[in-house]
Amino acid sequence: MRIAYVMHTRFPTEKAHGHQVAQVCAALVQMGHDVTIVAPDLPTPITGSPAAYYGTADTLTVRRLPTFHALGRWYIPGFLAFAVSMWSYRRALRKYFSMERFDLLYVRSTAVLPALIPLGSPIIFELHTVPGRGQSVFVSLCNRVSLVVCLTSAMRDQVRALGVDGRRLLVEADAVDLHRYARPLPQANAKRKWSLPSDRPVIGYVGSLVTFDNVEKGVSILIEALAQLKARGVRVFGWIVGGPRAFGDRACALARLRGLTDAEIRIQNAVSAADVPSAIHACDVCVYPAPASDHPYFRRDASPLKLFEYLAAGHPVVCADIPPIRDVVSSASVRLVRPGDAMSLAEGIEDILTHSQSAAKRAEEGLRIASEHTWEKRMGRILQILKQQKHS
């Protein structure tokens, strides 16, 4: 098939969603489809090729459409800038698709749907959050596309309750590129590469420190847990890898406040996509913390890429027990702990360190789960549902 993945933001982007888009498109290419990423021609700090930046094996074809950059105009209020840019971009989309024909359109934002629905082409809308406002318009748009892919069952249940036709809804979590973890750098070599100590377990977090630009993902809880382990005499080394830098600086300040020294913790900025596998392989225990929060991300939307990468690396994982991750993991595959509870997290880490046999069994089950959540299998399931829908 000829597929257009229609973005609503610049591409490539340093934002986490760009990695997910790249992996979806690379998987479709691997499956034999002709894929074009369509994006607004807006400024981006990334100068290299998208494939190099995101570490995909295949070249990613990107078609950038001329778009008025409202955010850079002093005379346009900031709260209107996105709407003005999207108005300009939708005009460009209508013109582009009047000249180009695709078998399938794939989107992740309702902002582009008004320009695409009238084309009459099949549309898959991958939903990453549920809007708090304009829900009647949102429901109407969802009911005019071919398929709505929800990342979690909680997300599916909510949009169905809002009025979206349940026959259009499919739950598919995020996924992982297993090929990147198939030939791991030996752990001793990985630790040397990253100058990590070899005389104690490395407790690692590799991923963005925030979501929605400023909602912290729980690294402060990990720091508190490491401080508690130190107080108990449990000798470990905490390694936190991720950005944005401002939040990394805050984490450093908290670590110092809690009495953790350079010999006990290191917090560094994000590494390149190509280096993520070796960074994860350097860890003895991988941690996915989360705050005790009613934010929709933690209650409904989270399908964290880092969790799938941890599972694919085959390492023991300590994971906050938030509702969305229950679609993928359980106590049989990860050591679950209470979100927002540093003591529970510290106990989970210590449990893995002292019960290696059960930790290894969980890691084995986690690897099996990861094998079912590759990008190719995920996209294959989505396209198969679309095909069945056409013939029903």
ABEGO torsion letter per residue (X at the ends): XBBBBBBABBOBBABAAAAAAAAAAAAAAAAGBBBBBBBBBBBBABABBAAAAAGBABBBBBBBBBBBBAAABAABBAAAAAAAAAAAAAAAAAAAAAABBBABBBBABAAAAAAAAAAGBBBBBBBABBBABGAAAAAAAAAABABBBBABAAAAAAAAAAGBBAAABBBBBBBBBAAAAABBBBAAAAAAAAGBBAABBBBBBBEBABBGGABBAGAAAAAAAAAAAAAAGBBBBBBBBEOBAAAAAAAAAAAAAAGBBAAABBBBBBBBAAAAAAAAAABABBBBBBBBBABAAAAAABBBAAAAAAAAAGBBBBBBBBAAAAAABBAAABBBBBBGBAAAAAAAAAAAAABAAAAAAAAAAAAAAAAAABAAAAAAAAAAAAAAAAAX
